[in-house]
Structures are given as C-alpha cells and as structure tokens.
Amino acid sequence: MKEKLRRYTPEQIKVIEQYWDTLRFTRKTGQIADGIKEREYEYWERFDPALVIEALTIHIRKYPNIRESYTRGILRNLKGGASLGSNGKSINPKHGTAQNTSGTKRDERAEEAFRRRLAGL
C-alpha cells in the first residue's frame, strides 16, 4: 500500500492517516480493512492529490460519522462533475448512503471515544 501513497507529500499522508482514524468509528470493530483502503487509494488516483486531500479534509470536518463512500461524492463535486474513464465516458459508481449500510447502530463506545477525541480530551 505504500506505493499508493508515493504521490502524496508527508503532510498529505498525515491527513490521510487522520481520515482513516476518523472513519474507523463508522465500524463496529473500530478498524478499516486494508482492502477497503486499497480500493479507495485506487479511486483517488483519478484525481489530483491536492483535490483528494481537500475532499478528505471536508469529510473529516463536516461528515465524520459517514462512511468512506461519501468522500467519492465530495471528490466528484469538487472536480465539478463526474470523473472520466480512459475511454472518455463518465464513470458513475454506485453512490453510498450516508447511513451505516449494515442497518445496525454504531458501537456506543466507539461513538463516545470519537466525541472525546473531537473535544480534545
């Protein structure tokens, strides 16, 4: 996975780490699988690194309790439309919902830990 991060500066990598740390609270286990990270890194390659970091920062700041699929929409909106594939046609991946897709409530302990982190405790 380190090869996917080569296009980012050390400061940008810190934002990416903060992003994954924030999103882990959207999971019952409090962890994000490496496969999910890999898939997102591949998607991000379609966009300029500065745009990716801007989208991650927006997601962290405004939507910390929504899963990573929401970041894709933020990226597309920042770019000003759908991204284009190698054939020049629009790519329209399935848009995730803002709700927990498993249909269950988030772990309350994770929620409490997240709120303490936001409060700076």
C-alpha positions, 0 to 999 in steps of 0.5 A, spaced: 500 500 500 505 504 500 506 505 493 499 508 493 501 513 497 508 515 493 504 521 490 502 524 496 507 529 500 508 527 508 503 532 510 498 529 505 499 522 508 498 525 515 491 527 513 490 521 510 492 517 516 487 522 520 481 520 515 482 513 516 482 514 524 476 518 523 472 513 519 474 507 523 468 509 528 463 508 522 465 500 524 463 496 529 470 493 530 473 500 530 478 498 524 478 499 516 480 493 512 486 494 508 482 492 502 477 497 503 483 502 503 486 499 497 480 500 493 479 507 495 487 509 494 485 506 487 479 511 486 483 517 488 488 516 483 483 519 478 484 525 481 489 530 483 492 529 490 491 536 492 483 535 490 483 528 494 486 531 500 481 537 500 475 532 499 478 528 505 479 534 509 471 536 508 469 529 510 473 529 516 470 536 518 463 536 516 461 528 515 465 524 520 460 519 522 459 517 514 462 512 511 468 512 506 463 512 500 461 519 501 468 522 500 467 519 492 461 524 492 465 530 495 471 528 490 466 528 484 463 535 486 469 538 487 472 536 480 465 539 478 462 533 475 463 526 474 470 523 473 472 520 466 474 513 464 480 512 459 475 511 454 472 518 455 465 516 458 463 518 465 464 513 470 458 513 475 459 508 481 454 506 485 453 512 490 453 510 498 448 512 503 450 516 508 447 511 513 451 505 516 449 500 510 449 494 515 442 497 518 445 496 525 447 502 530 454 504 531 458 501 537 456 506 543 463 506 545 466 507 539 461 513 538 463 516 545 471 515 544 470 519 537 466 525 541 472 525 546 477 525 541 473 531 537 473 535 544 480 534 545 480 530 551 
